[in-house]
């Protein structure tokens, strides 16, 4: 099976699963930072995805401003996850398993997945769902302590970011030996975030 090689450059493909408040904010932020962003959501949640696909971007205002170009927004999970170096799973805790189930057939060794936020030990839920053992690092699953933004959808494909966290944002990987590898990518858009010892430490820090 082909292994994804992390480039860490401005051409990196970033997949965002989820098109709610957080998903739109994450997508806009990484796009405006210069990365190629692809968005997915389930057909049951079409309004934002359809608006983003039509305008080819996310309109964002507030602490982050602009029309953030989105390379693809739709319901084709394979197109979004295939060859993505970084995959964000952005949604409430109950969505983590559903996202894991739908992207499981398309995950590839070398990819990094960030559950954002990792409420209820989201990284473990995701690993269990895709059939990875706790110490299996072929695909690195990680989680954040909280969503990096205070934000709200203001209309289809439009989000207002009231605040992007400048501190109090932590990240840890599962297994923990991979945390620094994830952090080197994560900090490119969240430079004031911090890596922590493990996901339990992540929870207690928050």
KAWO-V717234 format. One record per pair of residues at least 24 apart in sequence whose C-alpha atoms are under 7 Angstrom apart, sorted by sequence separation. I is the first residue (numbers start at 0). J is the second residue. D is the distance in whole Angstrom. If there is no record, write none. Layout:
I_J_D + I_J_D
This chain:
9_33_5 + 10_34_6 + 11_35_6 + 12_36_6 + 13_37_6 + 14_38_6 + 15_39_6 + 16_40_6 + 48_72_6 + 81_105_6 + 144_168_6 + 168_192_5 + 169_193_5 + 170_194_5 + 171_195_6 + 9_34_5 + 10_35_6 + 48_73_6 + 80_105_7 + 85_110_6 + 86_111_6 + 87_112_6 + 88_113_6 + 89_114_6 + 117_142_5 + 144_169_5 + 166_191_6 + 167_192_7 + 168_193_6 + 169_194_6 + 170_195_6 + 171_196_7 + 172_197_7 + 76_102_6 + 80_106_7 + 84_110_5 + 85_111_5 + 86_112_5 + 87_113_5 + 88_114_5 + 89_115_5 + 92_118_6 + 95_121_7 + 99_125_6 + 103_129_5 + 116_142_6 + 117_143_5 + 143_169_6 + 144_170_6 + 165_191_6 + 166_192_6 + 169_195_6 + 171_197_5 + 172_198_7 + 83_110_7 + 84_111_6 + 85_112_6 + 86_113_6 + 87_114_6 + 88_115_6 + 89_116_7 + 92_119_7 + 111_138_6 + 112_139_6 + 113_140_6 + 114_141_6 + 115_142_6 + 116_143_5 + 117_144_6 + 143_170_4 + 171_198_5 + 77_105_6 + 87_115_7 + 96_124_6 + 100_128_6 + 109_137_6 + 110_138_5 + 111_139_5 + 112_140_5 + 113_141_5 + 114_142_4 + 115_143_5 + 116_144_6 + 117_145_7 + 142_170_6 + 143_171_7 + 18_47_6 + 92_121_7 + 96_125_6 + 99_128_6 + 100_129_7 + 108_137_5 + 109_138_5 + 110_139_6 + 111_140_6 + 112_141_6 + 113_142_5 + 114_143_6 + 116_145_5 + 142_171_6 + 18_48_6 + 27_57_6 + 95_125_6 + 99_129_6 + 108_138_5 + 115_145_7 + 116_146_5 + 141_171_6 + 142_172_6 + 171_201_6 + 107_138_7 + 115_146_6 + 141_172_4 + 170_201_7 + 27_59_7 + 37_69_6 + 42_74_6 + 96_128_6 + 140_172_6 + 141_173_6 + 169_201_6 + 36_69_5 + 37_70_5 + 38_71_6 + 39_72_6 + 40_73_7 + 41_74_6 + 139_172_7 + 140_173_6 + 23_57_7 + 36_70_6 + 37_71_5 + 38_72_5 + 39_73_5 + 40_74_6 + 139_173_7 + 35_70_6 + 37_72_6 + 38_73_6 + 39_74_5 + 31_67_6 + 39_75_7 + 30_67_6 + 39_76_6 + 30_68_6 + 136_174_7 + 30_69_7 + 27_67_5 + 39_79_6 + 133_173_7 + 134_174_5 + 38_79_6 + 133_174_6 + 37_79_5 + 122_173_7 + 144_201_6 + 144_202_6 + 144_205_6 + 14_79_6 + 14_80_6 + 22_89_5 + 21_89_6 + 14_83_6 + 21_90_7 + 13_83_6 + 12_83_5 + 13_84_6 + 14_85_6 + 15_86_6 + 16_87_6 + 17_88_7 + 12_84_6 + 13_85_5 + 14_86_5 + 15_87_5 + 16_88_5 + 17_89_5 + 11_84_7 + 12_85_7 + 13_86_6 + 14_87_6 + 15_88_6 + 16_89_6 + 17_90_6 + 3_82_7 + 5_84_6 + 3_84_7 + 63_160_6 + 58_156_6 + 59_157_6 + 60_158_7 + 61_159_6 + 62_160_5 + 57_156_5 + 58_157_5 + 59_158_5 + 60_159_5 + 61_160_5 + 62_161_6 + 57_157_6 + 58_158_6 + 59_159_6 + 60_160_6 + 61_161_6 + 62_162_6 + 62_163_6 + 3_107_7 + 2_107_6 + 3_108_6 + 4_109_6 + 50_155_6 + 51_156_5 + 1_107_7 + 2_108_5 + 3_109_5 + 50_156_5 + 2_109_5 + 3_110_6 + 47_155_5 + 48_156_7 + 46_155_6 + 47_156_5 + 21_146_7 + 21_150_7 + 20_150_6 + 20_151_5 + 20_152_5 + 24_158_7 + 23_158_7 + 20_158_7 + 32_188_7 + 29_188_7 + 7_184_6
